[in-house]
Amino acid sequence: MIGEAGDFSRKLLTVAIVALTIIAVGTGLLYLHGMLDAWRRIRYGSILFSLSRYATVGACAFGIYHLARLTASNPPGKSDLWPLWRYLRCVLASGAIGFLISATLGTSMEDAAPLRGGEVVADYVPSDVQGATFALKIFLGVLLPGLVGTSVGIREAERESDGRGY
């Protein structure tokens, strides 16, 4: 029981030290740029919106990693090509997600009511370069945690099958 309390307090202390270090580094960056009083002039609404977008991306990467890990660690059959198929499936799914999300670039939903929906409006028509750039960003953003999760899932499945004596 005492060991668990010590582990918890050590983890809590680690979180506190990391948070203080983040604050110190942020303050140091403002100081190095000669803007130590900039915190008074910052528009926090735009920063919080930006941070919420990064948090959403982080949550999606976390979810993609675990989904890929679980999918790769529970294979439906045994085959020598199966690990290759698991990686290819991850790459193809990432490409499909990148295309589907980039297809909505420049559109938004207006007058959206919860029950009857709304109207999709094109705010602007993106150029081919903008669409391709956005698709590649989404593709790589989904692909990297997916490949890592697939790799971990394959290793877990191999470890599990070695433990069972297959």
TORPA-4810 file (N, C-alpha, C, O; in nm, 3 decimals):
<nodes>
NODE_1_0.083_-0.119_0.000_0.000_0.000_0.000_0.087_0.125_0.000_0.057_0.222_-0.069_M
NODE_2_0.194_0.121_0.079_0.283_0.238_0.085_0.354_0.257_-0.048_0.380_0.370_-0.090_I
NODE_3_0.387_0.145_-0.115_0.453_0.153_-0.244_0.364_0.220_-0.348_0.413_0.298_-0.430_G
NODE_4_0.233_0.190_-0.346_0.140_0.252_-0.440_0.127_0.401_-0.414_0.119_0.479_-0.509_E
NODE_5_0.126_0.442_-0.287_0.118_0.584_-0.254_0.244_0.656_-0.299_0.239_0.769_-0.347_A
NODE_6_0.358_0.590_-0.282_0.484_0.650_-0.327_0.490_0.664_-0.478_0.540_0.764_-0.529_G
NODE_7_0.437_0.563_-0.551_0.433_0.572_-0.697_0.340_0.684_-0.742_0.372_0.757_-0.835_D
NODE_8_0.226_0.697_-0.675_0.132_0.803_-0.710_0.193_0.941_-0.685_0.181_1.031_-0.768_F
NODE_9_0.259_0.957_-0.570_0.318_1.087_-0.540_0.434_1.117_-0.635_0.455_1.232_-0.672_S
NODE_10_0.507_1.015_-0.675_0.615_1.035_-0.772_0.559_1.079_-0.907_0.614_1.167_-0.972_R
NODE_11_0.448_1.017_-0.949_0.384_1.056_-1.075_0.328_1.198_-1.067_0.339_1.275_-1.162_K
NODE_12_0.269_1.231_-0.954_0.214_1.365_-0.934_0.325_1.470_-0.936_0.310_1.577_-0.994_L
NODE_13_0.436_1.438_-0.872_0.551_1.528_-0.872_0.607_1.544_-1.013_0.647_1.654_-1.052_L
NODE_14_0.609_1.436_-1.090_0.657_1.444_-1.228_0.568_1.536_-1.311_0.618_1.618_-1.387_T
NODE_15_0.437_1.523_-1.296_0.343_1.609_-1.369_0.363_1.755_-1.330_0.364_1.843_-1.417_V
NODE_16_0.380_1.782_-1.202_0.400_1.920_-1.155_0.529_1.979_-1.210_0.532_2.094_-1.253_A
NODE_17_0.637_1.901_-1.208_0.765_1.951_-1.258_0.758_1.978_-1.408_0.811_2.078_-1.456_I
NODE_18_0.692_1.889_-1.483_0.679_1.910_-1.627_0.596_2.035_-1.655_0.630_2.113_-1.744_V
NODE_19_0.487_2.056_-1.580_0.404_2.175_-1.599_0.482_2.303_-1.569_0.473_2.401_-1.644_A
NODE_20_0.559_2.303_-1.462_0.640_2.420_-1.429_0.748_2.444_-1.534_0.780_2.559_-1.566_L
NODE_21_0.804_2.338_-1.587_0.905_2.353_-1.692_0.843_2.411_-1.818_0.904_2.495_-1.884_T
NODE_22_0.721_2.369_-1.852_0.651_2.426_-1.968_0.629_2.575_-1.949_0.651_2.653_-2.042_I
NODE_23_0.587_2.616_-1.831_0.566_2.758_-1.802_0.699_2.833_-1.810_0.703_2.944_-1.865_I
NODE_24_0.805_2.775_-1.757_0.936_2.841_-1.761_0.986_2.857_-1.904_1.039_2.962_-1.940_A
NODE_25_0.969_2.754_-1.986_1.014_2.763_-2.125_0.932_2.867_-2.201_0.988_2.945_-2.278_V
NODE_26_0.799_2.870_-2.179_0.716_2.971_-2.244_0.756_3.112_-2.203_0.763_3.202_-2.287_G
NODE_27_0.782_3.131_-2.075_0.827_3.262_-2.027_0.963_3.296_-2.086_0.987_3.411_-2.124_T
NODE_28_1.051_3.199_-2.094_1.184_3.221_-2.152_1.175_3.261_-2.299_1.249_3.348_-2.344_G
NODE_29_1.084_3.198_-2.373_1.067_3.235_-2.513_1.019_3.379_-2.527_1.068_3.453_-2.612_L
NODE_30_0.923_3.418_-2.443_0.878_3.557_-2.447_0.990_3.653_-2.410_1.003_3.759_-2.470_L
NODE_31_1.071_3.616_-2.311_1.183_3.700_-2.268_1.287_3.713_-2.379_1.336_3.823_-2.405_Y
NODE_32_1.320_3.602_-2.444_1.420_3.606_-2.551_1.376_3.690_-2.669_1.459_3.745_-2.741_L
NODE_33_1.246_3.700_-2.690_1.196_3.784_-2.799_1.165_3.925_-2.753_1.109_4.005_-2.828_H
NODE_34_1.200_3.957_-2.629_1.179_4.091_-2.579_1.033_4.125_-2.556_0.995_4.242_-2.557_G
NODE_35_0.951_4.025_-2.534_0.807_4.047_-2.521_0.755_3.992_-2.389_0.650_3.927_-2.387_M
NODE_36_0.824_4.017_-2.281_0.785_3.960_-2.153_0.647_4.009_-2.107_0.576_3.937_-2.037_L
NODE_37_0.609_4.130_-2.147_0.477_4.179_-2.108_0.371_4.146_-2.214_0.260_4.200_-2.209_D
NODE_38_0.405_4.059_-2.308_0.312_4.025_-2.416_0.189_3.951_-2.366_0.085_3.954_-2.431_A
NODE_39_0.198_3.886_-2.253_0.084_3.811_-2.202_-0.036_3.902_-2.176_-0.150_3.854_-2.172_W
NODE_40_-0.012_4.030_-2.159_-0.123_4.124_-2.137_-0.193_4.158_-2.267_-0.311_4.193_-2.267_R
NODE_41_-0.122_4.147_-2.379_-0.178_4.188_-2.508_-0.226_4.070_-2.593_-0.276_4.091_-2.703_R
NODE_42_-0.212_3.951_-2.543_-0.248_3.833_-2.621_-0.400_3.816_-2.625_-0.469_3.837_-2.525_I
NODE_43_-0.451_3.778_-2.743_-0.592_3.744_-2.755_-0.606_3.596_-2.721_-0.573_3.508_-2.801_R
NODE_44_-0.654_3.570_-2.602_-0.658_3.433_-2.553_-0.762_3.348_-2.624_-0.749_3.226_-2.628_Y
NODE_45_-0.863_3.409_-2.680_-0.964_3.332_-2.754_-0.903_3.257_-2.871_-0.933_3.139_-2.891_G
NODE_46_-0.818_3.324_-2.948_-0.756_3.257_-3.063_-0.657_3.151_-3.016_-0.644_3.047_-3.081_S
NODE_47_-0.588_3.175_-2.906_-0.494_3.075_-2.854_-0.570_2.952_-2.804_-0.529_2.839_-2.831_I
NODE_48_-0.679_2.973_-2.732_-0.756_2.860_-2.682_-0.818_2.780_-2.797_-0.826_2.658_-2.791_L
NODE_49_-0.863_2.849_-2.902_-0.916_2.779_-3.018_-0.808_2.695_-3.083_-0.831_2.580_-3.119_F
NODE_50_-0.689_2.754_-3.099_-0.578_2.681_-3.158_-0.538_2.561_-3.072_-0.513_2.453_-3.124_S
NODE_51_-0.533_2.581_-2.941_-0.499_2.471_-2.851_-0.605_2.361_-2.856_-0.572_2.243_-2.847_L
NODE_52_-0.731_2.400_-2.870_-0.836_2.298_-2.879_-0.821_2.217_-3.008_-0.850_2.097_-3.010_S
NODE_53_-0.775_2.281_-3.115_-0.750_2.208_-3.239_-0.635_2.110_-3.220_-0.643_1.996_-3.266_R
NODE_54_-0.527_2.153_-3.152_-0.415_2.062_-3.128_-0.457_1.948_-3.035_-0.414_1.834_-3.055_Y
NODE_55_-0.539_1.977_-2.936_-0.587_1.872_-2.847_-0.673_1.772_-2.923_-0.667_1.652_-2.898_A
NODE_56_-0.754_1.821_-3.016_-0.836_1.732_-3.098_-0.747_1.643_-3.185_-0.773_1.523_-3.197_T
NODE_57_-0.644_1.700_-3.244_-0.551_1.621_-3.325_-0.482_1.517_-3.239_-0.466_1.403_-3.281_V
NODE_58_-0.440_1.556_-3.119_-0.376_1.460_-3.029_-0.469_1.348_-2.989_-0.428_1.232_-2.983_G
NODE_59_-0.594_1.381_-2.961_-0.692_1.278_-2.925_-0.719_1.185_-3.042_-0.734_1.064_-3.024_A
NODE_60_-0.725_1.240_-3.162_-0.746_1.157_-3.281_-0.626_1.065_-3.303_-0.644_0.947_-3.336_C
NODE_61_-0.505_1.117_-3.287_-0.385_1.034_-3.303_-0.383_0.922_-3.199_-0.347_0.809_-3.230_A
NODE_62_-0.421_0.954_-3.076_-0.430_0.854_-2.970_-0.532_0.746_-3.007_-0.505_0.627_-2.992_F
NODE_63_-0.647_0.788_-3.054_-0.751_0.694_-3.094_-0.709_0.608_-3.212_-0.734_0.488_-3.214_G
NODE_64_-0.646_0.670_-3.312_-0.601_0.596_-3.430_-0.495_0.494_-3.391_-0.497_0.380_-3.438_I
NODE_65_-0.403_0.534_-3.305_-0.298_0.443_-3.258_-0.360_0.320_-3.192_-0.325_0.206_-3.224_Y
NODE_66_-0.453_0.342_-3.100_-0.511_0.229_-3.027_-0.602_0.144_-3.117_-0.607_0.022_-3.102_H
NODE_67_-0.673_0.207_-3.208_-0.755_0.131_-3.301_-0.668_0.043_-3.390_-0.699_-0.074_-3.411_L
NODE_68_-0.558_0.099_-3.442_-0.467_0.021_-3.526_-0.402_-0.091_-3.445_-0.385_-0.202_-3.495_A
NODE_69_-0.365_-0.062_-3.321_-0.302_-0.163_-3.236_-0.398_-0.277_-3.209_-0.360_-0.394_-3.219_R
NODE_70_-0.522_-0.245_-3.175_-0.620_-0.350_-3.146_-0.655_-0.430_-3.272_-0.671_-0.552_-3.266_L
NODE_71_-0.667_-0.362_-3.383_-0.700_-0.430_-3.508_-0.586_-0.523_-3.551_-0.611_-0.634_-3.598_T
NODE_72_-0.463_-0.478_-3.534_-0.348_-0.559_-3.576_-0.319_-0.672_-3.479_-0.261_-0.773_-3.519_A
NODE_73_-0.356_-0.659_-3.354_-0.323_-0.762_-3.256_-0.426_-0.875_-3.254_-0.402_-0.977_-3.189_S
NODE_74_-0.538_-0.860_-3.322_-0.641_-0.964_-3.327_-0.662_-1.009_-3.471_-0.764_-0.977_-3.531_N
NODE_75_-0.567_-1.083_-3.529_-0.581_-1.123_-3.670_-0.687_-1.231_-3.686_-0.699_-1.320_-3.602_P
NODE_76_-0.765_-1.224_-3.795_-0.869_-1.324_-3.816_-0.813_-1.459_-3.862_-0.884_-1.560_-3.852_P
NODE_77_-0.692_-1.465_-3.912_-0.632_-1.591_-3.957_-0.482_-1.583_-3.952_-0.425_-1.475_-3.934_G
NODE_78_-0.418_-1.696_-3.967_-0.272_-1.699_-3.964_-0.221_-1.713_-4.107_-0.268_-1.799_-4.181_K
NODE_79_-0.124_-1.630_-4.145_-0.065_-1.637_-4.278_0.068_-1.563_-4.275_0.089_-1.474_-4.194_S
NODE_80_0.158_-1.602_-4.367_0.285_-1.532_-4.376_0.268_-1.391_-4.430_0.346_-1.302_-4.398_D
NODE_81_0.165_-1.369_-4.512_0.141_-1.237_-4.569_0.059_-1.148_-4.476_0.042_-1.030_-4.505_L
NODE_82_0.009_-1.202_-4.367_-0.081_-1.127_-4.282_-0.021_-0.998_-4.227_-0.088_-0.895_-4.233_W
NODE_83_0.103_-0.997_-4.172_0.158_-0.868_-4.125_0.167_-0.764_-4.236_0.140_-0.646_-4.214_P
NODE_84_0.205_-0.807_-4.357_0.209_-0.714_-4.470_0.070_-0.659_-4.499_0.055_-0.539_-4.523_L
NODE_85_-0.031_-0.745_-4.497_-0.167_-0.701_-4.522_-0.213_-0.602_-4.417_-0.285_-0.507_-4.448_W
NODE_86_-0.172_-0.622_-4.292_-0.212_-0.529_-4.186_-0.153_-0.391_-4.210_-0.221_-0.290_-4.190_R
NODE_87_-0.026_-0.385_-4.254_0.034_-0.255_-4.284_-0.032_-0.191_-4.406_-0.060_-0.071_-4.405_Y
NODE_88_-0.057_-0.269_-4.509_-0.122_-0.215_-4.629_-0.262_-0.165_-4.599_-0.305_-0.063_-4.653_L
NODE_89_-0.334_-0.236_-4.515_-0.468_-0.194_-4.477_-0.463_-0.058_-4.406_-0.549_0.027_-4.429_R
NODE_90_-0.363_-0.038_-4.321_-0.346_0.090_-4.251_-0.318_0.202_-4.351_-0.375_0.311_-4.341_C
NODE_91_-0.229_0.176_-4.448_-0.195_0.278_-4.547_-0.316_0.313_-4.633_-0.342_0.431_-4.659_V
NODE_92_-0.390_0.212_-4.678_-0.507_0.238_-4.762_-0.616_0.312_-4.685_-0.680_0.402_-4.740_L
NODE_93_-0.639_0.275_-4.561_-0.739_0.345_-4.480_-0.698_0.490_-4.457_-0.782_0.580_-4.459_A
NODE_94_-0.570_0.514_-4.435_-0.522_0.651_-4.415_-0.542_0.734_-4.541_-0.581_0.851_-4.533_S
NODE_95_-0.517_0.675_-4.657_-0.539_0.745_-4.783_-0.686_0.778_-4.804_-0.719_0.888_-4.849_G
NODE_96_-0.774_0.684_-4.771_-0.918_0.709_-4.785_-0.964_0.821_-4.692_-1.042_0.907_-4.731_A
NODE_97_-0.915_0.820_-4.569_-0.952_0.925_-4.474_-0.901_1.060_-4.523_-0.974_1.160_-4.516_I
NODE_98_-0.777_1.065_-4.573_-0.722_1.190_-4.626_-0.804_1.244_-4.741_-0.830_1.364_-4.748_G
NODE_99_-0.846_1.156_-4.833_-0.926_1.200_-4.946_-1.063_1.250_-4.901_-1.108_1.356_-4.945_F
NODE_100_-1.130_1.173_-4.814_-1.265_1.211_-4.772_-1.267_1.343_-4.696_-1.357_1.424_-4.715_L
NODE_101_-1.168_1.364_-4.611_-1.165_1.490_-4.535_-1.127_1.606_-4.625_-1.180_1.716_-4.610_I
NODE_102_-1.034_1.584_-4.719_-0.994_1.694_-4.807_-1.105_1.731_-4.905_-1.106_1.843_-4.958_S
NODE_103_-1.196_1.639_-4.930_-1.308_1.670_-5.021_-1.402_1.774_-4.960_-1.477_1.838_-5.034_A
NODE_104_-1.400_1.790_-4.828_-1.486_1.889_-4.763_-1.418_2.023_-4.743_-1.475_2.113_-4.683_T
NODE_105_-1.296_2.037_-4.793_-1.222_2.162_-4.776_-1.297_2.276_-4.846_-1.332_2.266_-4.963_L
NODE_106_-1.320_2.384_-4.773_-1.385_2.501_-4.828_-1.536_2.502_-4.809_-1.603_2.593_-4.857_G
NODE_107_-1.591_2.401_-4.741_-1.735_2.397_-4.719_-1.764_2.408_-4.570_-1.680_2.377_-4.486_T
NODE_108_-1.885_2.451_-4.541_-1.928_2.456_-4.401_-2.079_2.434_-4.398_-2.148_2.444_-4.499_S
NODE_109_-2.129_2.405_-4.278_-2.272_2.382_-4.258_-2.331_2.508_-4.196_-2.284_2.554_-4.092_M
NODE_110_-2.433_2.563_-4.259_-2.499_2.682_-4.205_-2.642_2.650_-4.167_-2.706_2.562_-4.224_E
NODE_111_-2.691_2.724_-4.068_-2.827_2.707_-4.018_-2.855_2.562_-3.980_-2.960_2.506_-4.013_D
NODE_112_-2.759_2.501_-3.911_-2.772_2.360_-3.875_-2.856_2.347_-3.749_-2.816_2.392_-3.641_A
NODE_113_-2.970_2.286_-3.762_-3.055_2.253_-3.648_-3.028_2.106_-3.613_-2.998_2.026_-3.702_A
NODE_114_-3.037_2.070_-3.486_-3.003_1.933_-3.447_-3.086_1.826_-3.516_-3.034_1.718_-3.546_P
NODE_115_-3.214_1.852_-3.543_-3.299_1.748_-3.599_-3.311_1.754_-3.750_-3.322_1.649_-3.815_L
NODE_116_-3.311_1.870_-3.807_-3.333_1.878_-3.951_-3.209_1.911_-4.031_-3.216_1.923_-4.153_R
NODE_117_-3.096_1.925_-3.967_-2.972_1.950_-4.039_-2.960_2.092_-4.084_-3.018_2.183_-4.022_G
NODE_118_-2.888_2.113_-4.190_-2.867_2.247_-4.240_-2.830_2.242_-4.387_-2.859_2.145_-4.457_G
NODE_119_-2.767_2.345_-4.431_-2.733_2.357_-4.571_-2.580_2.365_-4.583_-2.516_2.444_-4.513_E
NODE_120_-2.524_2.284_-4.672_-2.380_2.287_-4.694_-2.350_2.402_-4.789_-2.405_2.409_-4.899_V
NODE_121_-2.263_2.491_-4.746_-2.229_2.610_-4.822_-2.080_2.606_-4.855_-1.998_2.574_-4.770_V
NODE_122_-2.047_2.639_-4.979_-1.907_2.647_-5.019_-1.858_2.788_-4.989_-1.897_2.885_-5.054_A
NODE_123_-1.769_2.798_-4.888_-1.714_2.928_-4.852_-1.615_2.977_-4.957_-1.610_3.096_-4.989_D
NODE_124_-1.538_2.884_-5.011_-1.446_2.914_-5.120_-1.416_2.784_-5.192_-1.436_2.676_-5.138_Y
NODE_125_-1.368_2.796_-5.313_-1.330_2.678_-5.389_-1.179_2.667_-5.382_-1.108_2.751_-5.437_V
NODE_126_-1.128_2.562_-5.314_-0.983_2.549_-5.302_-0.920_2.510_-5.436_-0.981_2.443_-5.518_P
NODE_127_-0.797_2.554_-5.455_-0.725_2.515_-5.577_-0.683_2.369_-5.564_-0.691_2.310_-5.456_S
NODE_128_-0.637_2.313_-5.675_-0.591_2.174_-5.673_-0.472_2.156_-5.579_-0.460_2.054_-5.513_D
NODE_129_-0.385_2.256_-5.574_-0.267_2.248_-5.487_-0.310_2.250_-5.340_-0.257_2.174_-5.259_V
NODE_130_-0.406_2.336_-5.306_-0.455_2.341_-5.168_-0.520_2.209_-5.129_-0.497_2.159_-5.019_Q
NODE_131_-0.602_2.153_-5.217_-0.668_2.026_-5.189_-0.568_1.914_-5.171_-0.580_1.832_-5.080_G
NODE_132_-0.467_1.909_-5.261_-0.365_1.804_-5.251_-0.281_1.820_-5.125_-0.248_1.721_-5.059_A
NODE_133_-0.246_1.943_-5.091_-0.167_1.968_-4.970_-0.244_1.927_-4.846_-0.189_1.862_-4.757_T
NODE_134_-0.370_1.963_-4.839_-0.453_1.928_-4.724_-0.470_1.777_-4.714_-0.462_1.721_-4.605_F
NODE_135_-0.493_1.711_-4.829_-0.509_1.565_-4.830_-0.381_1.496_-4.780_-0.388_1.400_-4.703_A
NODE_136_-0.265_1.545_-4.824_-0.139_1.484_-4.780_-0.114_1.508_-4.632_-0.062_1.420_-4.563_L
NODE_137_-0.151_1.625_-4.581_-0.136_1.651_-4.438_-0.222_1.556_-4.356_-0.176_1.498_-4.257_K
NODE_138_-0.346_1.540_-4.396_-0.436_1.448_-4.325_-0.385_1.305_-4.338_-0.384_1.231_-4.239_I
NODE_139_-0.343_1.265_-4.458_-0.292_1.130_-4.482_-0.175_1.099_-4.390_-0.173_0.995_-4.325_F
NODE_140_-0.077_1.189_-4.385_0.040_1.164_-4.301_0.007_1.172_-4.153_0.062_1.098_-4.072_L
NODE_141_-0.084_1.262_-4.118_-0.124_1.275_-3.978_-0.196_1.151_-3.926_-0.186_1.119_-3.808_G
NODE_142_-0.267_1.083_-4.012_-0.336_0.960_-3.974_-0.243_0.839_-3.989_-0.248_0.745_-3.910_V
NODE_143_-0.158_0.844_-4.091_-0.072_0.730_-4.122_0.031_0.701_-4.013_0.049_0.585_-3.975_L
NODE_144_0.098_0.803_-3.963_0.207_0.780_-3.868_0.162_0.712_-3.740_0.221_0.610_-3.703_L
NODE_145_0.059_0.763_-3.669_0.016_0.688_-3.550_-0.044_0.553_-3.586_-0.037_0.459_-3.507_P
NODE_146_-0.103_0.542_-3.704_-0.159_0.413_-3.747_-0.052_0.309_-3.769_-0.069_0.194_-3.728_G
NODE_147_0.059_0.347_-3.833_0.168_0.252_-3.856_0.234_0.211_-3.725_0.268_0.094_-3.707_L
NODE_148_0.252_0.305_-3.635_0.311_0.272_-3.505_0.218_0.178_-3.428_0.264_0.079_-3.371_V
NODE_149_0.089_0.208_-3.428_-0.006_0.120_-3.361_-0.012_-0.018_-3.424_-0.024_-0.118_-3.353_G
NODE_150_-0.004_-0.024_-3.558_-0.004_-0.153_-3.626_0.120_-0.233_-3.588_0.111_-0.353_-3.562_T
NODE_151_0.234_-0.168_-3.584_0.358_-0.236_-3.546_0.350_-0.291_-3.404_0.387_-0.406_-3.380_S
NODE_152_0.301_-0.211_-3.312_0.286_-0.257_-3.173_0.187_-0.372_-3.165_0.209_-0.468_-3.092_V
NODE_153_0.076_-0.362_-3.240_-0.023_-0.469_-3.240_0.032_-0.599_-3.295_0.001_-0.706_-3.243_G
NODE_154_0.112_-0.591_-3.401_0.174_-0.712_-3.458_0.267_-0.775_-3.356_0.266_-0.897_-3.338_I
NODE_155_0.348_-0.692_-3.290_0.438_-0.747_-3.187_0.360_-0.811_-3.073_0.400_-0.916_-3.022_R
NODE_156_0.249_-0.749_-3.031_0.167_-0.808_-2.926_0.109_-0.942_-2.969_0.107_-1.037_-2.891_E
NODE_157_0.062_-0.949_-3.095_0.005_-1.074_-3.146_0.112_-1.183_-3.154_0.085_-1.299_-3.122_A
NODE_158_0.234_-1.146_-3.197_0.342_-1.244_-3.203_0.381_-1.292_-3.064_0.404_-1.411_-3.042_E
NODE_159_0.388_-1.200_-2.970_0.421_-1.236_-2.833_0.314_-1.327_-2.773_0.344_-1.422_-2.701_R
NODE_160_0.188_-1.295_-2.804_0.076_-1.374_-2.753_0.077_-1.514_-2.814_0.053_-1.613_-2.744_E
NODE_161_0.105_-1.523_-2.946_0.107_-1.655_-3.010_0.227_-1.736_-2.965_0.217_-1.859_-2.956_S
NODE_162_0.340_-1.673_-2.935_0.457_-1.746_-2.883_0.428_-1.798_-2.743_0.474_-1.907_-2.707_D
NODE_163_0.353_-1.723_-2.664_0.319_-1.764_-2.529_0.223_-1.883_-2.527_0.226_-1.962_-2.433_G
NODE_164_0.139_-1.895_-2.630_0.042_-2.004_-2.635_0.103_-2.131_-2.694_0.047_-2.239_-2.680_R
NODE_165_0.218_-2.117_-2.761_0.282_-2.233_-2.819_0.236_-2.263_-2.960_0.246_-2.378_-3.003_G
NODE_166_0.186_-2.165_-3.034_0.145_-2.187_-3.173_0.263_-2.205_-3.262_0.248_-2.225_-3.382_Y
</nodes>
